[in-house]
Amino acid sequence: MADHHDNSPIVEALNTILEFELAGVVRYTHYSLMVFGYNRIPIVSWLRSQATESLDHANKAGEIITHLGGHPSLSIGPLLETHNHDIGDILRESLAHETAALNAYKALLKLVEGDSVMLEEYAREMIYQEELHLGEVDKMLRKPGDLAKFHA
């Protein structure tokens, strides 16, 4: 196993991921508290499951950081908030947040490609999950019967 020094750009990339995922926990928890209206119950439960998933992803990133001999960040990623708690605003905001997280996983993949099968597999799996998730949010933003991808 390479020493901590060799891994620092990788640890940095993983810490960025950790911070994004922790921000996701806070963001989705906050959103779940702010949803009102007819669709509240299914939307709240979906948002809470997103918060749980973000926490799982944060733990996964943190475990890999310590596996590499790095120190997990205590910071949290950006917490932009429109203060518009319309479900459309919440979903558009979360699309932006998830796209940034996806890019962080892609940056990690570029860094480790051809070097570490474990890290490559991890990055690919997370990219796969993030892309599925983005697709889900995209579908939620479309109007019923609208087959084309959502455009803000």
C-alpha positions as CSV (number, residue, x, y, z in Angstrom):
1,M,0.0,0.0,0.0
2,A,1.4,3.4,-1.0
3,D,2.1,5.8,1.8
4,H,-0.1,8.7,2.7
5,H,2.0,11.2,0.7
6,D,1.4,9.3,-2.6
7,N,-2.3,9.2,-2.0
8,S,-2.8,12.9,-1.1
9,P,-4.5,14.0,-4.4
10,I,-6.7,10.8,-4.1
11,V,-7.5,11.6,-0.5
12,E,-8.3,15.2,-1.4
13,A,-10.7,14.0,-4.1
14,L,-12.3,11.6,-1.7
15,N,-12.6,14.4,0.9
16,T,-14.4,16.5,-1.7
17,I,-16.8,13.6,-2.2
18,L,-17.2,13.2,1.6
19,E,-18.1,16.9,1.9
20,F,-20.6,16.8,-0.9
21,E,-22.3,13.7,0.6
22,L,-22.5,15.3,4.0
23,A,-24.0,18.4,2.5
24,G,-26.5,16.1,0.9
25,V,-27.5,14.7,4.3
26,V,-28.2,18.3,5.6
27,R,-29.8,19.5,2.4
28,Y,-32.3,16.5,2.0
29,T,-33.1,16.6,5.7
30,H,-33.9,20.3,5.5
31,Y,-36.0,19.8,2.4
32,S,-37.9,17.0,3.9
33,L,-39.0,19.3,6.7
34,M,-40.1,22.1,4.3
35,V,-42.4,20.2,2.0
36,F,-46.1,21.1,2.3
37,G,-49.1,20.4,0.2
38,Y,-51.0,17.4,-1.2
39,N,-48.0,15.4,-2.2
40,R,-46.2,15.9,1.1
41,I,-46.1,12.3,2.3
42,P,-44.5,10.5,-0.6
43,I,-42.1,13.4,-1.3
44,V,-41.0,13.6,2.4
45,S,-40.3,9.9,2.5
46,W,-38.3,10.1,-0.8
47,L,-36.2,13.1,0.5
48,R,-35.5,11.3,3.8
49,S,-34.3,8.2,1.9
50,Q,-32.0,10.5,-0.1
51,A,-30.6,11.8,3.1
52,T,-29.9,8.3,4.3
53,E,-28.3,7.4,1.0
54,S,-26.1,10.5,1.2
55,L,-25.0,9.4,4.7
56,D,-24.2,5.9,3.4
57,H,-22.1,7.4,0.6
58,A,-20.3,9.7,3.1
59,N,-19.4,6.7,5.3
60,K,-18.2,4.8,2.3
61,A,-15.9,7.7,1.2
62,G,-14.7,8.2,4.7
63,E,-13.8,4.5,5.1
64,I,-11.8,4.6,1.9
65,I,-10.0,7.7,3.1
66,T,-8.9,6.0,6.3
67,H,-8.1,2.8,4.3
68,L,-5.6,5.0,2.4
69,G,-4.1,6.4,5.6
70,G,-5.8,9.8,5.1
71,H,-7.8,12.0,7.4
72,P,-11.5,12.4,6.7
73,S,-12.6,16.0,6.4
74,L,-14.8,17.6,9.0
75,S,-16.0,20.2,6.5
76,I,-19.3,20.1,4.7
77,G,-19.9,20.9,1.0
78,P,-21.8,23.9,-0.3
79,L,-25.3,24.4,1.1
80,L,-27.0,26.6,-1.4
81,E,-30.6,27.2,-0.7
82,T,-33.2,29.2,-2.8
83,H,-35.5,29.6,0.2
84,N,-38.2,28.7,-2.3
85,H,-39.7,25.5,-0.9
86,D,-41.7,24.7,-4.0
87,I,-41.0,21.0,-4.8
88,G,-39.9,22.1,-8.3
89,D,-37.3,24.4,-6.8
90,I,-36.1,21.7,-4.4
91,L,-35.7,19.2,-7.2
92,R,-33.9,21.7,-9.5
93,E,-31.5,22.5,-6.6
94,S,-30.9,18.9,-5.9
95,L,-30.2,18.3,-9.6
96,A,-27.5,20.9,-9.4
97,H,-26.1,19.4,-6.2
98,E,-26.1,15.9,-7.5
99,T,-24.5,16.9,-10.8
100,A,-21.6,18.5,-8.8
101,A,-21.3,15.2,-6.7
102,L,-21.3,13.2,-9.9
103,N,-18.4,15.4,-11.3
104,A,-16.5,14.8,-8.0
105,Y,-16.8,11.0,-8.6
106,K,-15.7,11.4,-12.2
107,A,-12.6,13.4,-11.1
108,L,-11.7,10.6,-8.7
109,L,-12.1,8.0,-11.5
110,K,-9.7,10.0,-13.7
111,L,-7.2,10.1,-10.9
112,V,-7.2,6.4,-10.1
113,E,-7.8,4.9,-13.6
114,G,-5.3,2.2,-14.4
115,D,-3.7,2.5,-10.9
116,S,-6.1,0.9,-8.4
117,V,-8.8,-1.6,-9.3
118,M,-10.5,-1.1,-5.9
119,L,-10.7,2.7,-6.3
120,E,-11.7,2.4,-9.9
121,E,-14.5,0.0,-9.1
122,Y,-15.7,2.2,-6.2
123,A,-15.7,5.4,-8.5
124,R,-17.5,3.6,-11.3
125,E,-20.2,2.1,-8.9
126,M,-20.8,5.6,-7.4
127,I,-21.0,7.2,-10.9
128,Y,-23.5,4.5,-11.9
129,Q,-25.6,5.2,-8.8
130,E,-25.4,9.0,-9.1
131,E,-26.4,8.8,-12.8
132,L,-29.5,6.6,-11.9
133,H,-30.4,9.1,-9.2
134,L,-30.0,12.1,-11.6
135,G,-32.3,10.3,-14.0
136,E,-34.9,9.8,-11.3
137,V,-34.8,13.5,-10.4
138,D,-35.0,14.4,-14.1
139,K,-38.1,12.3,-14.5
140,M,-39.7,14.0,-11.4
141,L,-39.1,17.4,-13.0
142,R,-40.8,16.5,-16.3
143,K,-44.5,17.2,-16.9
144,P,-46.7,14.1,-17.1
145,G,-46.5,12.7,-20.6
146,D,-43.2,14.6,-21.3
147,L,-40.7,12.0,-22.7
148,A,-37.9,14.5,-23.4
149,K,-35.2,15.1,-20.7
150,F,-35.9,18.1,-18.4
151,H,-34.3,21.4,-19.2
152,A,-34.2,24.2,-16.6
